[in-house]
């Protein structure tokens, strides 16, 4: 029996939020030295459990602040869980925060090589992928422009084009397809479908339930850091929609 490509075992994540307003770094250090800073504990994730098979497409759904992005960042290794364990077997291409891994003062071309290096690709590999990245992102005329001058849609196109080169074992997308025009979103969806056909696994976050049902075969509904339901999108998504329909 093949091992799961991702295992999330009893994962909980605690954040400490400052209980009082501090107006300056000087005030913070003075209060810290006097042990006058108090914190409120906030559990963003509470005992999350699931496994993911190779080639599976799973959507994490829930309202803002439910813990979806925290869970993605924990799986991607950005956060270390307070409790529990995450096991990932395979290469990962994370698209978690727009602009993450980019240097805003560098040009689009320079950022392609920088982002590729962060993802573990050599310069020679990135040179092979370069034309495909430019073609897919449709940014031919902007390769020598510093990306600080890019719109959010242009940045999303570049980030997606880089993250989906080659054949990563796992693709993680957090609301990336919500940025940009409808035509480019469809183009991204087609590339994701092609990657899924090639056994890439997908962890997907989107507020568009229609998009979730189109791309993913399984949905995990999270509410206040807990899993409410885990099952086929055809079952979970209608329940989710019904739960949050305006009265």
N, C-alpha and C positions, 0 to 999 in steps of 0.2 A: 504494500500500500504506500502510495506517494505521500511524503510529508507535506503539511501545509506550507505555503510560501510565506504566510504571516500567521503568527500565533500571539494573541493578546490574552494574557492570563491574570485575572484579578487586578487589573490596572486601576489605580486611583491617583489623582493629582491634586495636591494641595498648594494653594497660593496664600501668601501672607499679605494682607492689604493694610497700609498704614491707617490707624484709627483717627489721626488728627492731621490738620493741614499744616504743612511746613513750607515756608515761603522762600528759603534760601538754603544753599549747601552749608553755609556757616551755622545756621540754626539747626540743621539736621545733625551735624557733627557734635555740636554742643549738647544737644538733647541725647544723642547716642552715648556720649561719654558719661552723662549723668544718669543714663539708663531710664530716660523719660519718654521713650518712644514705645507706644503700645500698638499691637497689630490685631486685626480681625482675621481669623482663619476662614478661607473659602475653598471648598472642595469642588473643583471644576469637573472632575471625573470621579465616579464612585463605583468601584468593583466592576469594571468593564471586561467582558469575556467574549471572544469570538475567534474563529479561525478562518483563513481564506485559502482556497485552493488555487493552483496555477491556472491562469486563463480566466479566472472569475472576475466579474465586474460588480463591485459593491458600492452602493451609494450610502453616504451618511446624511440623514435628513433630520431636521429639527429647527426650532426657532433660533434667532440670534441669541448667543450667550448660553446655548445648551451644552456646549463642550465639543462640538464637531471639529473645529479647527485645532483645539488643544489636543484632541485624540490624534489627528493627522500629524501634528508636530511631534507628538510622543512616538508615533510609529516611525517617523522620518529621522528620529534621533536628535531633534532640536531640544526636546525636553527629556529629562530622565524621570520616570514615574516615581512618585512618593512611595507607592506600594505596588507590588506586582511586577510583572516582567513582560517585555515585548521581544519576540524572536522573529527576525526577518531573514529569509533565505533567498538571496538573489540580489541583483543590481537594482538600484532605485533611481528614478528620475522624478524629483519632487517639484511641483509647481504650486507652492504654498502661499507665497506672498509676492505680489507684483513688484518686480524690480530686485528681488532678493538675489544676491550673487552678481549684481551689476554694479559698475562704477559709473555714476551719473555724469562724471566729467569726461569719460572716454567716449569715443565714437562707437557706433553700432558694430562696425567691423572689429574693433579692438575688444569689445565686450563679447563677441562671439567666441574669440579665443580664450578670454578670461573665464567665461562661464563654462566653456568646454573643459578647461583645466580643473575647475571646481568639481565638475561631474566625473572627472577621472579620465578624460580623453587626452591623448597626446596632440601636439600641434599638427603632426602629419595626418592624424585621423580627422582633426577639425578642418584641415585643408581639403580633404576628400569630401567632407559634408558641407563645406562652405556654400557652394552653388545651390545646393538643395535648400539650405536655410534661407538664403536670400530669395530664392524662387517662391518658397512656401509663404514666407512672411510678407511678400509683395512690397519690400522696402528697398528695391534696387537703387532708387535715387537718393536714399538717405544713409547709405553705409558710412559716409564720412562726416556725418552730423553727430555731435555729442548727444547722447540719449536724454540728457536733462531737458532737451528741447522737444522730446517726443510727447505725444498725447498718451493717455493711459491705454488707448486702443492699440497704438503702434507698439508700445512696450509689451503688451500682452501677446501680440503677434510674434514679436521677436523671441520672447521667452518661450512660447509654445513651440515655435519652430526649432529652437535649440533643444528643448527637453525631449522632443519626440524623434530625434535622430537615432539611427541605429535601432537596436531592439532591446530596450531595458526590460528586465523581468517584471518590474512593478512601476506603474505610472500613477503619481498622486496629483490630483487636480483639485484645488480649492477655489471655487467661484471664478476660475480664470475665463471660462466661456461666457460669463455674464458681461464681460468687457468687449467692446467692439461691435461691428455691424452684424446683422443677421446672416449675410452671405458668408462672412468669414467664420462665424460660429458653425455653420453647416459644413464648411471645409474642414474645420477642426474635428467635428463629430465623425466625418468620413475617415479621417486619419486614425482616430481612436478605434473605430470599428475594424479597420485594417490591422491595427496592432493587436486587438483582441483575437482576431482570426489567427494571428501568429503566436498565440499563447501568452501575450503580455497580460498581466493582471492589472486591474484598475481600481483604485480607491478614489471615489468621486464625491465632491461636496457641491451642491447647487440648491438654490432656493426655487428653481424651476422644476416642479414635480413632473411636468411634461417632458423635460429634458432627461430627468432621471429615468422615467419609464422607457424612453427611447433608447438610452445607452446601456442601462444596467439591468441585470436579471435578479438582483437581490438588493434589499434596502434594510438598513439598520436605523431605526427611529430612536433618537436620543432626546431626553428631556431632563433638564437640571442635572446633567452628569450621569444619568442612569439610562440603561437600555430599556425602552418601553416594549419594542417588538423587533424581531429579526426574522425576515422571511422573504419570499418572492415579492418583487415590486408590485405585481398584480394584486397582491393581498395587502401589503403594508401601506402603499401609497394612497389607496382609496380611504383607508381608516384614518390616515394622517390628515388628508384633506377634510374629512368629515369632522374630525376633532377640532379643527381650527377654522371652520366655516363661520363667517359672521352671522350672528343671530338675527 
